[in-house]
């Protein structure tokens, strides 16, 4: 008997999510040392001092289960975003928040709408629950909100909007999203995935949390993995109506956020110096990479995230060549963009190393 026949239908056709290549893997494969990784949109500044202190203190209680409800982190998030603690759902990264949403609301007879070039996890989760994916063609590499509205029908259960979008870095203005929400039927849930929210310039950010009372079908997803530098601890959250949060918490695994993650996330919310330093570095180094791509006549997609996507021709060949230079970036053929690479914004030294390696690779073409 083929054991695979026992799996759920949606699982059989899945291909596992492909993360950025780990540094250790490249070391094993090519024996290269001093590797620069610009593949996973991580914070290049290292750990926040406040988070580090909180982690060290939390290690004394690691023989105990973590607070299953994440009381202190929820309270702080509720205060920060002017909601109640009952409107906050914690996840093992925002990726788990999305998974909980799909498990709670999406069934095999449902349809899920998302942008053709948006975060690939939307498609993976849709398939895993046996629902029907409805990818909508992009407009200038970004979300076509009118095109999404046109695909809504009585089977639509969820619309996913990544803003800023990954992997393209495009950004929808708040007024456009709110106008969109006003047109979406109240029985269709809208996931506003704001994993890169902090990198948006303050004057461009929408106060999206203030929309929750007006649009009870809105779900806002955020993470501590990017600007807050806690990718290795995996902690994210959703802001929703209290009714939606109640349903999500029925599905959420107990103790899904570990003690170190809860302590670090609670502490890092107070580290405004760390957050501001990371944002300033990102803006400065983004400008350097943009100038570099312009000088080399490499078309890039203007980004408001902590990464930039550039068109290089045979992206896989360039990616492989960069690996031999000790630089890891991200090929995104899986997103329907075989000619593009996504490059995370690193430190000044890391970005200089990338540009030097890129020059070597381009000269070999």
Steps between C-alpha positions, in 0.01 A plus 500: 500500500622849416482686830463829309148401400399553863592868494243774452445584136628855536826385657601264218560779250684728741864592465664601830570868558857577396668739745819689429804275494656481849860613540594161648366319195713705262803440722441125477437500125782723379734524798472879491553707814410864569160475332257788462132404514257745338223253430244503781422866575648476848609793715879537448562689826492197726293467816351795685679556835166511679393174338831337591465598866142370508606168344777454755256561784243261353744208483458450876145370441555281195397188690151651519246525220461850356196715567254342256310828463803728472339740747771767520576507128131521416453783747789696354382444142147601593628820657726574203225452240204633699307174503401262779708197594205288385568623146859366491597149388861386534676268259826315450593768249236669285524194277321296767246778539415453133480123543261539794283730289479249218426211734226702668321648201597330171343174386523294179199678350657844561697729270796713608606807304856633498744676271688289246836621634416515871632296792504139382365368830150619402498253211654222710245537778211515253610176342569330833136542610368397159355841413514671161770760440407809300825680408443844350742653249714779643494862397854643480617208718247596767146409603217578260224570751231549237605174338466329837153642555395374160584142605289503816205261492286301740786251554759760597598461861834681526689775318871530584679831451870532586583865559789560449499206263755221511692437272442814292515768772205692354271697726131589491406836646270478805216686331497248217474208741226662706300574185545134407382381842185708466411304184576150626192305619487467877503119475842503329802526728789724399847418630726805498846346538726777633819307573708795375279774646775665707716566193236722341574870555280631785323751278397219264389248760131449546348481846352170392425387855246782517299333224416192706185649651371606158590176321440196724611276210853650508796299631838671545806275516841618623829351613802555724724319250593799285551849644504368857772244424346189656483271195668215688245507781189497278233728641225683314149621569163586354275796582134422436155538646456323834265251331759398241772478765279273708467260207872513420590419858282189486722369220834641619731242654564545873843641586561593134728787606791390715617678813806660339293630209238651730764667719699636207198631311360671807834668566586600143180701464662752735829515308422797277871573454558155349194529275592846376862400436387205289259711298763771441756241388243345267420830331865595458607164360191467281607821328850358444365186334260701286790714379705189429225340293448822306871522421499139375177551302326228701125569528375482856161529668484796740452355847381624837599178679843389621582335167513590134416289196712538189474362147820326393405269210575139586448548872584144599835518320583830672388356836723195460795714396452725803503194726853425377589855601371430851185711464150360548204682347153369412388369160123542466401284206248339735319834506473503121805729469780286348699804385512670838701471821387632836780656702459574870645827624801422715761707680724736306776238493264222391352706220845605382596135490187418296570776248862389457388140450232612256759687295709185476200294391381758247847519349490122443179509298 
